[in-house]
Amino acid sequence: MINHEVRTYKSSENLPREEQLAYKIAQVAADPVEVDADVTDMVINRVIDNAAVAAASVFRSAPKHAREQSLAHKLEPGSTVFGVSNDTHISPEWAAWANGVAVRELDFHDTFLAKEYSHPGDNIPAILAVAQHKGIGGKDLVNGIATGYEIQVDLVKGICLHEHKIDHVAHLGPSAAAGIGALLHLPTDVIYQAVGQALHVTTATRQSRKGEISSWKAHAPAFAGKMAVEAVDRAMRGEGAPSPIYEGEDGFIAWILSGPEARYTVPLPGAGEAKRAILDTYTKEHSAEYQAQALIDLARRMGREIDDLSQIEKITIHTSHHTHNVIGTGANDPQKMDPKASRETLDHSIMYIFAVAMEDQGWHHEKSYAPERAGRPETVELWHKIETREDPEWTRRYHSTDPDELAFGGRVEILFKDGSTKVDEIAVADAHPNGARPFVRENYVQKFRTLAEGIVSEAEQNRFIELAENLPNLSADEIRQLNFVVDGAEEITSKGIF
């Protein structure tokens, strides 16, 4: 890997295109290096993972409305949309939109956390949609997805967005554009313009993940994917982007991030170096924000050892700055303690999540968020006894570059009414690569079958899994079939402009 220093330049300094971060990203995307076998295997896992969470969400409001919007934009040869017949072809940017919302709705797919947060699987819907429309085979699709993951992970390692209240999808637009560029074997100069455009139009604030969190949380990354498809289309036609997009005097770093004096270091593969960043990412066993994953496992463990939860006086979760401030009491969001809060808000309340996981000894993507579950009196009582505190050591481990030290969990202290205490801790989730039960292909397939049960027929599940597991060898026609079909998914019950 090559570490690239990125800073602001005055217009009079005339930073050459070849020295700009967007161009260096484009060079990585255009590099025809072969994809390693273990990377290919993980790409397959994440294609299955995305389909799993999309299946579970296919009839929820946000994915349904996004799908209805997409159905107004049919195009040949086009792309497929989750749930819809493979004979129905949608313009690729709208297929990316619909599938992106379905994948993101339950907050249940993969994650990567470093200086910034991300869900790299958000790259897949846009890249797959373009592959289907353009008649691209499995080998090139794998390369496109591996590239999207590489760029997003590298940006997340180097550039923090959330400290400036910018949403993490600002890294997704460029990574998806780069992945599409790799998929189509576009020239470096074209990918460069697409990356710049995609960043420019996908920079938004973090209010989508603050306070009363709405369904836009699922739409935001899908919008970034849709914009990436459109950016590549414009760049292929010869249209340009603001330049230099990152380093310009009125650009991203100078006015949106840390200012003209700031320095960022972004690692990128050198020429001929394999794109392996997907192996640094991890998926979720539980449908909740990633910092909750390990703590759900710890809550189950501690809950099993307590005979009477009503005897708890107080629970303190000592954890990282991020967990405390985003999903903990450090966020100062009263909505996180409200039994009538939205699913999206409860998904970002570790106090609620820890209480329910202790009581239920598990976590379910629907039942655990049901209004009647959130309103249960004993749950509310326990929930309101929980607080988080930032612990500098857990913050340090959260940002560690040593995989053996990296941690997304915390230490939990339980004080009982009789004055006794119980203390336990966990570093990473059980399903994490360093956890007690790391996810392997069998787990991804089982996750798909569990979430698709009662929604996708067994025959359709089998057809999809068979295709996905043979991904690098699929023909263009088979890539167009890489979808699952559900009865009733084409029914339109809402009305907007389209």
N, C-alpha and C positions, 0 to 999 in steps of 0.2 A: 504493500500500500504506500502511496505517496501522500504526505501531508501538505495540503495547500493552504497558505495563509491568505485570508480574504479580508480586505479592508476597503474603505471609501477612497476614491480618487477624485480630485478636482477635474472638471471638464478640460481645463488647460493641460492636464497631465497626459491626456489622450492614451488611456490604457488600451493596448492592442487587444483585439478580439481573442487571440490565442491565449491570453493571460487571464481572461475572465472566467469566473467559476462556471457560468452557464455553458461556456465553450468546452471546458474541461469535462463537465458532465456529459456533454454531447459526444466528446471523444470516447468516453467509456461506453456509451450506448452504441456507438458505431463500430467498436472493436469486435471483430468476428470470432473472438476466442471461444472455444468449445465449452459447453456447460458440463461441469463435473457430475459423475453419476450420483453422488450423494445429494447434490443440489437438485438434480432432476427428481429424485425420490421425494424430496421435501416439497418441491413444487406440486407434485401429485397430491401429497398430503393436504396442502393448503387449498387446492382446487376442490377436494372432497370436503374440507372443513367449511369453506365458503358456502357450498351447496347445502351442507347440513343446516347451518343457521338460517339460510334463505328459506329452506323448506319449512322450518318451524315458524317463520314469520310471514309466510306467503299470503295469508288472509288477514293479517293485522292492517290497521288503517293506513299507516304511512306507505308500506310497500304496495298495498292495493291501489291507492290513489296514484302513486308513481307509475304503476303498471298501466292503469287506465290512461294516464297522460301519454305513455309511450305508444299505446295502441292507436292513437290518432296520427302516428308518424310512421306509417308502413312504407317500406322501400325494398326493392330488389337489387342485388341478392340479399342484403340486409343481415340482421343478427337475430338471435332468439332471446326470449325473455323467460325467466324462471316461472314455471307454472303453465305457460302458454304453449300451444301446439308448435311443434318444430316446423310446421308448414306456414306459420305466421311469421313474417320477417319484418323487422323493425329497423329504422335508421340507426346506425351504430351508436351515435351519441345518446339517443333516447333509450336504447337497450342498456347502455352503460349506466344511465340514470336509474332506470327501474331496478336493474339487478344490484346496483350499488346500494340503494335504499334497503332492499331485501336483505343483503348481506350485513348491513350495519345496524339494522333495527334493534336487534336484541343485545348488542354489545357483547358478542359471544364468539368472535373469531380471534385471529392472532394479534399479537402485540409486540412492540419493541420499545424499551424505555432507556433513555440515556440523558443527554442534555435536554432533549425534547421528548414528547410522547408520540406514539404513532400506532396505527393499525395497518401494517404493510399489506395485508390481504385486500385492502381497499383498492390496490392497484389492479387486481385481477379483472373485475368486471369491464373496465374500459379496454384493457388490452385484449381480452377474449372477444369482446364485441367487434373490435376492429379486425381481429383474425378471422372471425366468421364472415364478416362482410367482404373482406378482401380475398377470401379463399386461401388462407394460410394454413399450412400443415402443423402437426404437433411439435416437431423439432424446433421450428422457429417460434412457436408460441411459448415453449419452455424457455427459450432464450429471452423473449420479451418480458416474461414474468420475472425471471431471475434478474434481469436488468432493472425493472421497476423496484424490486426489493432492494437491490444493491444501492441505488441512488437514494431511496428514502432512508434506509438505515444509515448511510454515510452522512446525509444531511442532519439526521437526528443526533448522530454522534457529535457533530460539530457546531450546530447552531441552535441555541435555545430561543424559542418563540414565546412560550407562556409567560416568561418574566415581563414581557411587554404586552401581555394580554392579547396576543395574536394566536389564532386557532392553529392547531397542528396541521390542518389541511393545506397550509401554505407550502409544506414540503411535499404534499401529495400531488399537486398539480404538476410540478417539474418532474417528479419521479414517474408518474404515469405517462407523461409526454415522452420521456426518455425511453420507457419500456415500449411504447408504440413505435417510436423511431427505430429501436433495435429490431422489433418484430418485422418491420417493413424494409429493413436494410437501407434506411435513408442516409443521405450524405451528412457529414458532421455539421455543415453550415445550416442545413434545414432543421436538424434536431436542435441546434443552438437557438434558432429563432423560436421554435415551438416551446422550448423550456422557458425562455424569457417571457413569452406571452402567457404561458400557463401560470407562472408565478405571479405575474401582474394581475391576473383576473381571479385568482383564488386566495388572495390575502384578505382575511376577515378577522373580526375580533372573537375573543373567547366567550362572549356573552351567551353563545349557544350552549355552553356547558357550565353556566353559572346561575344561581338563584333558582327560579322555577324553570326547570329544563323542559323544553318542548320537543315535539317530534322533529324539529329542524336538526337535532343532534344526529339523526339517521340520514337526513338529506344532505348535510354539509359535505361529507366526503364524496357522495354520489355526484353532487354538483361539481366538485373538483375534477372527478373523472370525466364528466361530460365536457367540461371546459378544456380538458387536456385533448380529447378527441377533436374538438373544434379548433384548438390551437395548432395541432399537427396538420389538419386539413388546410388551414390558412397558410401555414409555412410551406407546405408542399406546392401551393399556388404561387409562392414567391413573396408573400407578405412578411414583414419584419416585426420585431418586438422592441420595446424600450431597451436602450443599451447604453452603458452596462447596467443590467437589471439589478444585480446585487451591489456592485461597487460604485455606481453613479453618484454624483454629487447630490442629486435629489432622489436617490434610489432607496432600495430596501434597507440596507444597513444604516444609512445616514439618518433616515427619518422615521423608520418603523422599528428598527432594532436598537442597538446600543449607541448609535451616533457616529459622527465622522472620525472619532479617535479610536473606535473599537477595532479589535482584531479577532477574527475567528479562524479556527483551523479545521478544515474539512478533509478527512481521509478519502481517497479514491484509488481504485485499482490502477496500476500502471499498465502500459501497453502490453498485451499478451497475458495479463494476469487474470485468472478466473474470477468470476463474480460469485462470491460465496456468502454474502451477507445474510441470505435467508436462513442460514444455519444459526445465526445469532438470535433469531426471533423465536417466539414461543406462543402456543395457543392457550385457550382457556378450557378448563374442565367445567367451570361454572359460568352462568350467564350473569356476569357482573363486571364492573370496572376492574382493570387488571390488578390494582393494588389490593383489591378485596380477595383475590384468589387464594393467596397463602393464608390470610386471616380467616377465610371460611373453613379451610382445612384445620386451622388451629381451634376455631370455635367448636367445631364438631368434636375434636379430641378433648378439649376441656369440658365441654358440656356432658360428655359421656361419664366423666368422673365426678359430677356433682349431682347428688340425689335430689336436692330441692333448690331450684333456681330462685325461688322467692326469698331465700335467705341471703341473697347477694345484696350488699349495701352499695357497692360502686365497682365499676370496671374501668380501668385506665389502660389505653392502648398507647404504648410508647413506640413511635414509628418515625418514618422519614418526613422531611419537610413537605414533600409532594403529597403523601398520603394524608398528612395532617391538614394541609391547606386546601386540597382539592376535594377529598371525600370525607374529611374529618371535621371536628368542631372548629378547627383553625380557619375553615372557610367562612365562618360567621354567617351561615345561611340558615335562618330559622326553618326554611322549607325542609331541610334535612331531618328535622325532628317532627314533621307534621304527618300524622297518620293518613291524611287526605292528599298527600303529595302525589305527583305523577310518577308513573313507573320510571321514567328517565331520571327523576330526582332521587327516588329511592335507590336506583342503581348506583348513584353517586353519594350514598350515605353509608359509611362503614358502620355507623352506630346501629342503624336498622339492620343491615346485613349480618353483623356479628350476633345480634340478639336472635334473629330468626334462625340462623345456622346453629346456634347453641340449642335452641328449643327443638328444632326439627331434625337435627342430626343429618342435614343435607341441604341441597339447594336445587330449586326447580325454576326453569326459565319463565313459567307462567304462574304456578301456584304460589311461589314465594313472593310475588309482587301483587297478588290479588288484593283488591280493596278490603275484603273481609279479613284477609290475613294480616294486612297492615294495621287494621283497626282493632285487633284482638286486645282486650284490656291488659292481660298479663304481659303481652309482647310490648305494648306501649310503655308499661311500667319498667320493664327491663331495659328497653331501648333508651329511655331517658336517664338511665343510670350510667350510661357509657359516655366517655369523653376520650379524646385523643390528645397526645402531647408530642411535640417534636423532640426527638432525641438525636443529638449531633452524630452519634456513632451510626445510627440507622440511616441518617442522611448521607454520611460518608460512604457507607456500604452501597447505598442506592446508586451513587455515582461512580463507584469503583470500576476500574477497567480490568480488574482481576476477576475472571469468571468464578473463582473459588470464594471470593469475598462478596460478590454482587448479591444484593438482597432486596426483596420487595415486601418483606413481612414486617415483624415487629415483636415486641415483648409485651405480654398482657399481664397485668396485676389485677387480681380479683380480691376485693375486701368484703368479707362476710359480716353480717350483723353481730356475730359474737366476737369480732375483732380478729379472727384468724384470716389468713391470706392464702392465695394460690397463685403461683407465677409460672408461666411457660412462655416459650418463644418459638418462632419459626422464621426461617430465612427466605425460602422460596416455596411456591406451591408444589404440591405433590406431583402435578403433571409437568412441571418445569424440567428441562433437560438435566438439571442438578437436583431434582426433587426425588421423593420417595418412589414415585411411579411415573417415570417419564413417558410421555405419549409416543407411541410408535404407530405404524400403519393400522394395525388391528384396532387401536383406540380411535383413530380418525374414522374408520369405517363404521365402528360401533356407534360413534357420536352421530354420524349421518343417519344410520338406521333408527336410532332412538328418537332423533328429532323429526325424522320423516314419517314415523309410525302414525297411521291413521290419517295421513295427509297425502303421501305419495304411495302408490301401490307397490307391493313387493316386487312385481315384475319390472316396474319402472325403476325402482331402486337398483335392482340387479343390473339393468341395462346401463344406467349411469355409472355405477361403480366399475363395471367391466371396461367401459370407455375410458374413464379417468385413470385407471391403473395401467392403461396402455398408452398414456398421453403422448410420449415422444414419438410414437410410431403411427399416430392417427393421420389419416389423409385429410384434405381440406373438407371433403364431404362429411367425414366423421366428426371433425371439429364442430361443424354446424349442428350436429346432433348432441353436442356436449351440453345437455340441458335436461331438466326433468319436467314432466307434464303432469298437471293436476286438474281434475275435473272442476269446472266452475271458475277457473282463474280468468277467463276472458269475459266474464260478466261485468258490465259497467253499471254502477249504481250511483255514481256521483257526476256532477256536471260543473265544468269550469269554462274556460274560453275555448279549448280545443274540442 
